[in-house]
Amino acid sequence: MGFLALAVTFLVAVVITPLVIKLAIRIGAVDQPNERKVHTKVMPRLGGLAIVFSFFLGFLIFTPNGEQAWPIIVGGLIITIVGFLDDLFQLPAKVKLLGQVMAAVVTVAGGIQMDFIMVPFGDRIEFGYLTIPITIIWIIGITNAVNLIDGLDGLAAGVSSIVLATISGMALMMGNTFVAFVAFLLLGSTLGFLVYNFNPAKIFMGDTGSLFLGYMISVLSIMGLFKNVTFFSIMVPIIVLGVPILDTMLAIIRRAIQRKPLMAPDKYHLHHCLIRLGFSHKETVIFIYALSCLFSAAAIIFTRSTVWGSGITLFLLLILVEIIIEVTGLISEKYRPLLSLVDNMKKRS
């Protein structure tokens, strides 16, 4: 049934996206090129509507059973409205944040909460009174992380598809059929849109799509990954969402070091840095897809290994992340402690 749902939402998204392209152009929801952006021509940017419409249509057709369906629907509609208005009118950052908080509060009120995590050797930590603020921060953080990686044709849609495929697979392994089914619905919608969004893109998803995908991924990760019975369960969703989380955290660190406002845009995100290294547009996107697949594979290994196996997996992943940070200059072109150490060792030998 899950694969049928995926096929239906995929076909709906493929059929409806050309109509959304015409709508975006007609109402002036277009993205103008500037010094920060890679594209050089005006592009329609309401593509997220195709993802949202096909997903909700699939939800209505298949009506997956789950007590927590309504907060997903209501929260998703709120975040869609925020994204749609931003694509039309360029909302102030504070207004966008308020809309995200509203969606997160609805979600928490509906019972979708990060109330505990597992830690090494089978212990369990209850969040208690911190449950609500931690859940809200997670939803807003992941929503904006996906929004931030939406900088190249097909990048956010492709990475989101990899994440959704991982969430659905892991949810099935845990017996959580509701989360797996919802992830399948959204995966089909996103892949159908990606047909028109991969380089050279005919349409951008805009904030309508990136905020909706970020919100849905954050919620599904709470429902399907945080309760994983592994030796350190909080690491599972963090690893699965490694690419957007890494890019966002490094952007915060970079701006703090440079004493710039946290919301100030720049051209030092991962995709910008890879292009500066000489990668083409397509090569950059495919490289980040491969990196996202690697994170997903590591998360699966992490949940299936012994404590030692999980520890080694995490250590190797951290080494890889450090190398990527230093080679690409994500923090600073002068930040190269590990590579400098290797260079010194070569000189001494």
C-alpha positions in Angstrom: 0.0 0.0 0.0 2.9 2.4 0.8 4.4 2.0 -2.7 0.9 2.5 -4.3 0.6 5.8 -2.3 4.0 6.8 -3.4 3.1 6.2 -7.1 -0.1 8.1 -6.8 1.4 11.2 -5.2 4.3 11.0 -7.7 2.0 11.1 -10.7 -0.2 13.8 -9.2 2.9 16.0 -8.6 4.1 15.3 -12.2 0.8 16.4 -13.6 0.2 19.4 -11.5 3.6 21.0 -11.5 3.3 22.5 -15.0 0.0 24.1 -13.9 1.8 25.6 -10.9 4.5 27.0 -13.2 1.9 28.9 -15.1 0.2 30.1 -11.9 3.4 31.4 -10.4 4.3 33.4 -13.5 0.7 34.8 -13.8 0.7 36.1 -10.2 4.3 37.3 -10.1 5.7 34.7 -7.7 9.1 34.6 -9.3 12.7 34.5 -8.1 14.9 37.4 -9.4 18.6 36.6 -9.9 21.1 38.5 -7.7 24.7 38.3 -6.5 23.9 35.6 -3.9 22.0 33.3 -6.2 23.3 30.8 -8.8 20.6 31.2 -11.4 20.8 33.9 -13.9 17.2 34.3 -15.1 13.8 34.9 -13.6 12.3 31.6 -12.3 8.8 30.7 -11.0 9.1 29.8 -7.3 5.8 28.4 -6.1 6.7 24.7 -6.8 6.0 23.8 -3.2 2.3 24.0 -4.0 2.6 20.9 -6.2 4.3 19.0 -3.3 1.7 20.2 -0.8 -1.3 19.5 -3.1 -0.2 16.1 -4.1 0.6 15.1 -0.6 -2.7 16.2 0.9 -4.6 14.7 -2.0 -2.8 11.4 -1.3 -3.6 11.8 2.4 -7.3 12.2 1.6 -7.4 9.2 -0.8 -5.6 6.8 1.5 -6.5 8.3 4.9 -3.8 6.6 7.0 -5.0 5.7 10.4 -3.2 7.5 13.2 -4.3 9.5 16.3 -1.7 12.2 15.4 -2.9 12.8 11.9 -4.7 16.1 12.6 -1.8 18.0 14.1 0.3 17.1 11.0 -2.5 18.4 8.7 -3.1 21.6 10.6 0.6 22.4 11.3 1.3 21.6 7.6 -1.4 24.0 6.4 -0.1 26.8 8.7 3.5 26.4 7.4 2.2 26.2 3.8 0.4 29.5 4.2 3.5 31.1 5.7 5.6 29.9 2.8 3.1 30.9 0.2 2.8 34.4 1.6 6.6 34.7 1.7 6.9 33.6 -1.9 4.4 36.3 -2.9 5.4 39.2 -0.6 8.8 38.4 1.0 7.6 38.4 4.7 9.9 39.8 7.4 11.9 37.2 9.2 10.0 37.8 12.5 6.6 37.1 10.8 8.0 33.9 9.2 9.3 32.8 12.6 5.9 33.5 14.2 4.2 31.3 11.7 6.7 28.5 12.3 6.1 28.8 16.1 2.3 28.5 15.5 2.8 25.4 13.5 5.1 23.9 16.1 2.7 24.7 18.9 -0.2 23.1 17.1 2.0 20.0 16.6 3.0 19.8 20.3 -0.6 20.4 21.4 -1.6 17.4 19.2 0.6 15.1 21.2 3.7 15.0 18.9 6.5 15.5 21.4 10.1 14.6 22.1 9.4 13.5 25.7 12.5 11.2 26.2 15.7 9.9 24.6 17.6 6.7 25.1 21.3 7.0 26.3 24.1 4.4 26.5 23.4 1.1 28.2 19.6 1.2 28.0 19.0 4.2 30.3 16.2 6.6 29.5 16.1 10.3 30.0 12.7 12.0 30.4 12.6 15.6 29.4 9.7 16.5 31.7 8.9 20.2 31.6 11.5 20.7 28.8 9.5 18.5 26.4 7.5 21.3 24.9 10.4 23.9 24.3 12.7 21.2 23.1 10.1 19.9 20.6 9.3 23.4 19.3 13.0 24.2 18.9 13.6 21.0 17.0 10.7 21.6 14.6 11.7 25.2 13.9 15.4 24.3 13.6 14.9 21.5 11.1 12.3 23.6 9.2 14.8 26.3 8.7 17.7 23.9 8.0 15.9 22.5 5.0 15.0 26.0 3.9 18.7 27.0 4.0 19.9 24.2 1.7 17.4 25.2 -1.0 20.1 27.0 -3.0 20.6 24.9 -6.2 18.3 23.2 -8.7 17.0 20.0 -7.1 19.1 20.2 -4.0 16.5 20.6 -1.2 14.1 18.3 -3.0 16.7 15.6 -3.6 18.1 15.7 0.0 14.6 15.7 1.4 13.8 12.6 -0.7 16.8 10.8 0.6 15.8 11.7 4.2 12.2 10.7 3.7 13.2 7.3 2.2 15.4 6.7 5.2 12.7 7.7 7.7 10.2 5.5 6.0 12.6 2.5 5.9 13.6 2.9 9.5 10.0 3.4 10.6 9.1 0.2 8.9 11.9 -1.6 10.7 10.5 -0.3 14.0 7.0 -1.3 13.1 5.7 2.3 12.9 3.5 1.9 9.8 1.8 5.3 10.2 5.1 7.3 10.0 6.3 5.1 7.1 3.1 5.6 5.1 3.1 9.4 5.6 6.8 9.5 4.6 5.9 7.5 1.4 3.2 9.9 0.5 5.5 12.9 0.9 8.4 11.1 -0.9 6.2 10.5 -4.0 5.2 14.2 -4.0 8.7 15.4 -3.7 10.1 13.0 -6.4 7.3 14.1 -8.8 8.2 17.7 -8.3 11.9 16.9 -8.7 11.2 15.9 -12.3 10.9 19.6 -13.0 13.3 20.9 -10.3 16.5 19.0 -11.2 19.1 21.0 -13.1 18.2 22.7 -15.3 15.1 23.6 -13.2 11.9 24.8 -14.7 10.6 25.9 -11.3 11.8 26.4 -7.7 10.0 25.1 -4.7 10.2 28.4 -2.9 9.5 28.8 0.8 6.2 27.1 0.2 8.0 23.9 -0.5 11.1 24.1 1.6 9.3 25.2 4.8 6.7 22.5 4.3 9.3 19.8 3.7 11.3 20.9 6.6 8.3 21.0 8.9 7.1 17.5 7.8 10.6 16.0 8.1 11.0 17.4 11.6 7.6 16.0 12.7 8.2 12.6 11.1 11.6 12.4 12.7 10.1 13.0 16.1 7.4 10.3 15.6 9.6 7.8 13.8 13.3 8.2 14.9 13.6 9.6 18.4 11.9 6.7 20.1 14.4 4.3 18.5 15.7 1.8 21.0 19.3 2.3 20.4 22.2 3.2 22.7 21.9 6.9 22.0 18.6 7.6 20.2 19.0 11.4 19.8 21.9 10.7 17.4 19.7 8.8 14.9 17.7 11.8 13.6 20.7 14.1 13.8 22.7 11.7 11.6 19.8 11.2 9.1 19.4 14.9 8.8 23.2 15.4 8.8 23.5 17.6 5.6 20.9 20.3 6.5 21.9 20.3 10.2 25.6 20.5 9.4 25.1 23.4 7.0 22.9 25.3 9.4 25.2 24.8 12.4 28.3 25.9 10.5 26.4 29.0 9.2 25.7 29.9 12.8 29.3 29.4 13.8 30.7 31.2 10.8 28.5 34.3 11.4 29.3 34.3 15.1 33.0 34.3 14.4 32.6 37.1 11.8 30.3 39.0 14.2 27.5 39.1 11.7 23.8 38.8 12.5 22.7 35.1 12.6 20.0 35.7 9.9 22.5 37.6 7.6 22.7 35.8 4.2 26.1 34.8 2.8 27.6 32.7 0.0 29.5 30.2 2.2 26.9 27.4 2.5 28.1 23.9 1.4 26.9 24.2 -2.1 28.5 27.7 -2.6 31.8 26.3 -1.3 31.8 23.3 -3.6 31.1 25.5 -6.6 34.1 27.7 -5.6 36.2 24.5 -5.5 35.4 24.0 -9.2 32.4 21.6 -9.0 29.7 22.2 -11.6 26.1 22.9 -10.6 25.1 19.2 -11.3 28.3 17.8 -9.7 27.7 19.8 -6.5 24.1 18.6 -6.2 25.1 15.0 -6.9 28.0 15.2 -4.4 25.6 16.5 -1.7 23.1 13.7 -2.6 25.9 11.2 -2.1 26.8 12.8 1.2 23.2 12.6 2.4 23.1 8.9 1.3 26.2 8.3 3.4 24.7 9.9 6.4 21.5 7.8 6.0 23.6 4.6 5.7 25.5 5.6 8.8 22.3 6.1 10.7 21.0 2.6 9.8 24.4 1.1 10.8 24.3 3.1 14.0 20.9 1.6 15.0 21.9 -2.0 14.1 25.3 -2.1 15.6 26.7 -2.9 19.0 27.7 0.0 21.3 31.3 -0.3 20.0 30.1 -0.5 16.4 27.9 2.6 16.8 30.8 4.4 18.5 33.2 3.6 15.7 30.6 4.7 13.1 30.1 8.0 14.8 33.8 8.6 15.1 34.4 7.9 11.4 31.5 10.2 10.5 32.9 13.0 12.6 36.3 12.7 10.9 34.6 12.8 7.5 32.7 15.9 8.5 35.9 17.6 9.8 37.7 16.9 6.5 34.7 18.3 4.5 34.7 21.5 6.6 38.4 22.1 6.2 38.6 21.3 2.5 35.6 23.4 1.5 36.3 26.3 4.0 32.8 26.2 5.4 33.9 28.0 8.6 36.9 29.8 7.2 39.6 29.2 4.6 42.2 29.5 7.3 40.5 26.8 9.5 42.5 23.6 8.7 43.7 21.9 11.9 43.4 18.3 10.7 44.9 19.0 7.3 47.7 21.1 8.7 48.5 18.2 11.1 48.7 15.8 8.1 50.9 18.2 6.2 53.3 18.5 9.1 53.5 14.8 9.5 54.3 14.4 5.8 57.1 17.1 6.1 58.6 15.3 9.1 58.6 11.9 7.3 
